[in-house]
């Protein structure tokens, strides 16, 4: 079985983040969008992940409450839950303690990392499956028609 992304290779390991938390310059478009208009960026990222577009606005209300002196000792709830959901959907190693720390102390970098991951994992993959058959007692090898599957869904190895 051959798995390709159109460039002849599988682009990433499926149990790791494809980029680091501070690798914003791996995709300058994502970095600039997050820097110049973070609320729009977070809403766009959430939408691309398949969740409600306005969901990150809950985090903005939570951060506003902190600025007005209301005590909140929790990480931004949507940032934290999105990070956990991305990790779980793509089977990325990690735990909720890391997710909590990144969501609380590196929130924008965490959103950029999630956006890069969603972008890379949603690229189309082509799976080509061929079977080679050798007839008994003969030196003739037959190859069946290749089965080609193109998908934009995450590929999981079982």
Wavefront OBJ file of the C-alpha trace (Angstrom):
o trace
v 0.000 0.000 0.000
v 1.330 3.425 -0.943
v 0.223 6.595 0.806
v 1.034 9.887 -0.847
v 0.092 13.541 -0.512
v 0.652 14.276 -4.193
v 4.349 14.898 -3.571
v 5.210 11.214 -3.214
v 5.492 11.107 0.564
v 3.507 11.112 3.753
v 3.983 14.593 5.208
v 4.065 13.920 8.940
v 4.082 11.465 11.792
v 0.557 10.855 12.910
v 1.119 10.860 16.660
v 3.002 14.184 16.884
v 2.219 17.841 16.184
v 3.445 18.662 12.694
v 5.056 21.869 13.994
v 6.235 23.232 17.310
v 4.384 25.683 19.510
v 6.743 28.521 18.471
v 6.978 27.591 14.766
v 4.816 30.465 13.579
v 7.075 31.224 10.632
v 6.440 27.759 9.173
v 3.274 29.324 7.737
v 3.522 33.119 7.611
v -0.073 33.515 6.405
v -1.386 31.910 9.600
v 1.062 33.902 11.740
v 0.093 37.250 10.217
v -3.634 36.532 10.343
v -3.384 35.641 14.050
v -1.238 38.698 14.823
v -3.399 41.280 13.053
v -6.883 39.952 13.813
v -6.806 37.227 16.427
v -10.584 37.039 17.109
v -11.305 36.528 13.391
v -8.437 34.035 13.164
v -9.713 31.962 16.108
v -13.248 31.933 14.688
v -11.932 30.888 11.259
v -9.808 28.093 12.746
v -12.744 26.793 14.774
v -14.921 26.805 11.680
v -12.323 24.895 9.633
v -12.233 22.286 12.393
v -15.993 21.837 12.004
v -17.199 23.625 15.123
v -19.390 26.699 15.543
v -17.772 29.768 13.983
v -18.526 32.066 16.973
v -17.345 29.660 19.671
v -14.025 31.497 20.400
v -15.974 34.597 21.388
v -16.617 32.835 24.712
v -12.873 33.111 25.397
v -12.953 36.827 24.649
v -15.733 37.282 27.212
v -13.678 35.262 29.715
v -10.596 37.421 29.117
v -12.696 40.592 29.407
v -13.924 39.423 32.808
v -10.301 39.073 33.949
v -9.503 42.626 32.834
v -12.379 43.978 34.908
v -10.986 42.284 37.997
v -13.359 39.336 38.143
v -11.396 36.364 39.450
v -11.043 33.541 36.957
v -8.419 30.914 37.655
v -9.161 28.772 34.644
v -7.631 28.680 31.186
v -9.692 30.080 28.327
v -12.340 27.349 28.005
v -12.679 27.244 24.226
v -8.921 27.408 23.616
v -8.388 24.521 26.002
v -11.211 22.388 24.616
v -10.209 23.067 20.997
v -6.636 22.023 21.713
v -7.825 18.812 23.376
v -10.239 18.135 20.477
v -7.533 18.659 17.825
v -5.177 16.367 19.729
v -7.832 13.671 20.083
v -9.104 13.867 16.471
v -5.615 13.531 15.027
v -4.394 11.082 17.705
v -1.558 13.386 18.797
v 0.365 12.489 21.926
v 0.066 14.780 24.914
v -2.072 15.371 27.963
v -4.495 17.899 29.347
v -1.844 19.464 31.604
v 0.160 20.511 28.528
v -3.018 21.688 26.810
v -3.920 23.762 29.871
v -0.455 25.349 30.064
v -0.314 26.183 26.341
v -3.877 27.530 26.312
v -3.226 29.709 29.350
v 0.292 31.037 28.795
v 0.807 30.722 25.002
v -2.737 31.165 23.760
v -2.062 32.768 20.364
v 0.841 30.417 19.620
v -1.378 27.484 20.590
v -4.095 28.644 18.163
v -1.477 29.025 15.411
v -0.217 25.502 16.057
v -3.773 24.146 15.885
v -4.429 26.037 12.632
v -1.246 24.652 11.041
v -2.217 21.155 12.157
v -5.752 21.427 10.780
v -4.380 22.771 7.497
v -1.825 19.981 7.112
v -4.158 17.201 8.175
v -6.963 18.326 5.889
v -4.825 18.141 2.741
v -5.934 15.401 0.376
v -4.186 12.083 0.720
v -4.084 9.514 -2.054
v -4.033 5.846 -1.061
v -3.026 3.431 -3.830
v -3.529 -0.256 -3.129
v -2.255 -2.835 -5.631
v -2.019 -6.592 -5.390
v 0.663 -8.631 -7.095
v -0.264 -12.210 -7.846
v 2.147 -14.937 -8.967
v 0.560 -17.962 -10.615
v 1.719 -21.265 -9.093
v 4.314 -23.077 -11.192
v 4.755 -20.185 -13.616
v 7.016 -17.161 -13.731
v 4.144 -14.911 -14.715
v 3.250 -12.091 -12.367
v -0.100 -10.378 -12.672
v -0.931 -7.007 -11.180
v -4.530 -6.162 -10.485
v -6.002 -2.749 -11.198
v -4.836 -0.282 -8.533
v -7.470 0.939 -6.132
v -7.092 4.678 -5.653
v -8.760 6.495 -2.794
v -8.465 10.266 -2.441
v -9.572 11.667 0.870
v -9.301 14.857 2.848
v -10.082 13.054 6.089
v -7.291 12.208 8.546
v -5.626 8.878 7.842
v -5.202 6.574 10.812
v -2.960 3.572 10.928
v -4.440 0.601 12.746
l 1 2 3 4 5 6 7 8 9 10 11 12 13 14 15 16 17 18 19 20 21 22 23 24 25 26 27 28 29 30 31 32 33 34 35 36 37 38 39 40 41 42 43 44 45 46 47 48 49 50 51 52 53 54 55 56 57 58 59 60 61 62 63 64 65 66 67 68 69 70 71 72 73 74 75 76 77 78 79 80 81 82 83 84 85 86 87 88 89 90 91 92 93 94 95 96 97 98 99 100 101 102 103 104 105 106 107 108 109 110 111 112 113 114 115 116 117 118 119 120 121 122 123 124 125 126 127 128 129 130 131 132 133 134 135 136 137 138 139 140 141 142 143 144 145 146 147 148 149 150 151 152 153 154 155 156 157 158
